[in-house]
């Protein structure tokens, strides 16, 4: 049974290794085509080559997605923060909230005349 799952994993890895360059090339071609279709017509820019389109794709990935893989939604960090919050006493929680208000400003509505929209006389 274990040999069967090992073979399946190797087979999937080989297919991924063969398919990955084609997928990257396809996305590079799509970026190049969309650039050459839109940018010269809309902005009067120059047309680009496939390699420049691939470079733009990589640059966009670096700028928007970072260099690492998928980071998920960081549930582990959120869980740790919630555990710490649950262990705080009510006084510690209020002190923490006050520190956030001091640093970030309060979200509570202001009760002054400027907040209600009334103009001063």
N, C-alpha and C positions, 0 to 999 in steps of 0.2 A: 504494500500500500504506500509506503514512504517513497519507494522508487518511482511510483507513478506520479506522485505529486511533485517530486524533484524534476522529473522529465517535463512535466507541464510547466513548471516555473522556468526551466531553461528554454523551452519552446517560446514562451511568452516574451522572455528577455531577448531572444534572437529576433523575433518579429518586431519588437519595439526598436531594437538597434538598426534594423533595416528600414523601418518605416519613418523613424525620426528625421533623417536627412530630407526625405521627400516632403514631410510636413513643413519643415523649416523652409525648404525651397518654395513650396506652395504659398506660404505666408509672405515670403520675400517678393514673389511674383505679384501677389495681390496688392502689397504696399506700393510696388513700382507702378503697377497699372493704375491704381487709384490716384497716385501722385500725378502721373503723366496725363490723366484724364481731367483732374480738377485744377491743379495748381497753375498750369500755363493758361487755362481759360479764365480762371477767376482772378489770379494775382499777376499774371504775366510772367511767371517764373519759368525756369528752364526745366527741361525734361531730365529724368535721371535714369541711370542704368540699373540692372538687376542688383548688382553689388551695392550700389548706393541705397537702394530700397531695403536690402537686407541690413545694411548699416543703420538705417533709420529705425527699422524694426527692433534691432538690438538696443539702440539708444533709447527708444521709447520704453522698452522693457526695464532698462536700468533706471530711468527717471521716474517711471510710474510704479513699477512693480518691485524695484530693488534687485539685488543680485541673488538673494537666497531663493529657496523654493517657497512653496506655499506655507504661510505661517498660521493658517487657520484663524480662528477667532479668539485665540489665547484664553481658552476656558480654564486652563490650569491657573493662570495668574489671577483671573477673576475669582475663582474658587478660594484661593489663598487670601485674597483681599476680604472676601465675605467672611471667612473663618476669623480673621483678625478683628473685623467689625463686631462679630458676635461675641468675642471675648472681652470687648471693651465695656467698661461701666458706663452708665448714662452720663456721668460727669466727663469722662474721657471722650465720649462721642460728641458732646456739646463743645468741648475744647477743640476737637478736630474740626467740627463745622465752623467754629468761629475763626480758626486759622485759615480755612478755605475762603471764608467771606472777606477776611482782611487782605488776602492775596489776590482773589479773583473778583471781588465785588459781590454784593448781595443781589440775588434775583428777586427779592421781595419788592413789591411795588412801593414807590415813594408816596408818602401821604401829603406832601407839600402841594401848594397851589399850582406849581409847574406841571406836576404829574396828572392832575385832574383836568388840565386843559384850560383852566380859568386864567384869564389875564389879570395881572395885578392892576389895581386902580391907581 
